[in-house]
Amino acid sequence: MPRRLAVLIFLPLLALVASAAEAKPRARDLGVPFDGAPGPLNAITDVAGIEVGQTTLIHGEGKLVVGDGPVRTGVTAILPRGRANRAPVFAGWFSLNGNGEMTGTAWVEESGVLDGPIVLTNTHSVGVARDAVIAWQVQHSRPGEIWWSLPVVAETWDGWLNDINGFHVKPGHVFAALDSAKGGPVEEGGVGGGTGMICHEFKGGIGTSSRLAGKYTVGVLVQANYGVRDELRIAGVPVGREIPEGTFKPRETGSILIIIATDAPLLPHQLKRLARRATLGLARDGSYSGDGSGDLFLAFSTANAVPSREQRTGEVTLLSNDVIDPLFLATVRATEEAIINALVAGETMKGRDDHVALGLPHDRLRAILKKYGRLVEKP
């Protein structure tokens, strides 16, 4: 194995081990108030069966040399029913602003079905990630079982910190994210597809949260890479205006991917309605979805079994529209918190050409929340 490739693989593994060994505080740990009751993990994996895997690539520093780094990127994979059960799920998607890419959504829109994993990465790695997902599916299927595939792979742009034109995400990195997917806590911040992402001009990345809605659960995972500092709101407080240091954007650019999962028995048209509600959670945190944003949302339900070609027909359970409001509210609340969790987990990162994305300072966040009477003091 070439030394450079070995370093690229070895360093991310070290980073993952180190991160796992040190539990990062989350927004609630810092006294940020949120409405609604989360699930036990406060993560998308509170929806039974969902597994998440991530590959983080961090290598090099200093001046950008295209093809050689610095590298600040990665892959996040979401398996709706886990690796052991790759049966399709009903799904719906929504584009708040389409300056971005989420492959496979034409078929999701047409069929109402998501067949396979969801993969998040950087803008210029969508193609290789899409091809790798198909190859992974073929490898894990019976001969001839996969005769066509339109996987869902989505992106946000990490070129402020990452050598995005160096094409550092390889098929093996996608395989690693898929093969490492598991239930339980989900690592947040500058990891996986969120490694090089920036949110409200702070270090952003991956964030997750969940809400209970009666006997059902809604889980959200975001790849947050949007927004200007001045508009950042946390629990209704203008935190961004209170911390002006380290800003660099002349206007709103960037994107966010929002993946919503539920165990409620919703059909595709209802899941599209759920996906639209993520907009309201995003707005609570200060996004107005600028012209340069790729704000793409996808929702799926694990409740019903999608009939196979061999079965031809199947029975589904449908939740009445008259009782869907708690799921809408859960989506708004979980989206709002998932984004703040991404910010709280983000740590200061220096990338290509010594560009720096500052981590949201926890002490100042607490002081600002206290100033506005919004800090939740621990007993």
Secondary structure as UniProt FT lines:
FT   HELIX           3..21
FT   HELIX           27..30
FT   HELIX           44..46
FT   TURN            48..49
FT   STRAND          51..59
FT   TURN            66..68
FT   STRAND          71..79
FT   TURN            80..81
FT   TURN            83..84
FT   STRAND          89..98
FT   TURN            103..104
FT   HELIX           105..111
FT   STRAND          113..114
FT   STRAND          118..122
FT   HELIX           123..125
FT   HELIX           126..139
FT   TURN            143..145
FT   STRAND          152..156
FT   TURN            159..161
FT   HELIX           164..166
FT   HELIX           171..179
FT   HELIX           192..194
FT   TURN            195..196
FT   STRAND          198..199
FT   TURN            200..201
FT   STRAND          202..203
FT   STRAND          205..213
FT   TURN            214..215
FT   STRAND          216..225
FT   HELIX           229..231
FT   TURN            235..236
FT   HELIX           239..242
FT   TURN            245..246
FT   STRAND          255..262
FT   HELIX           268..284
FT   TURN            285..286
FT   STRAND          294..301
FT   TURN            309..311
FT   HELIX           321..323
FT   HELIX           325..345
FT   STRAND          349..350
FT   TURN            353..354
FT   STRAND          356..357
FT   HELIX           362..371
FT   TURN            372..373
//
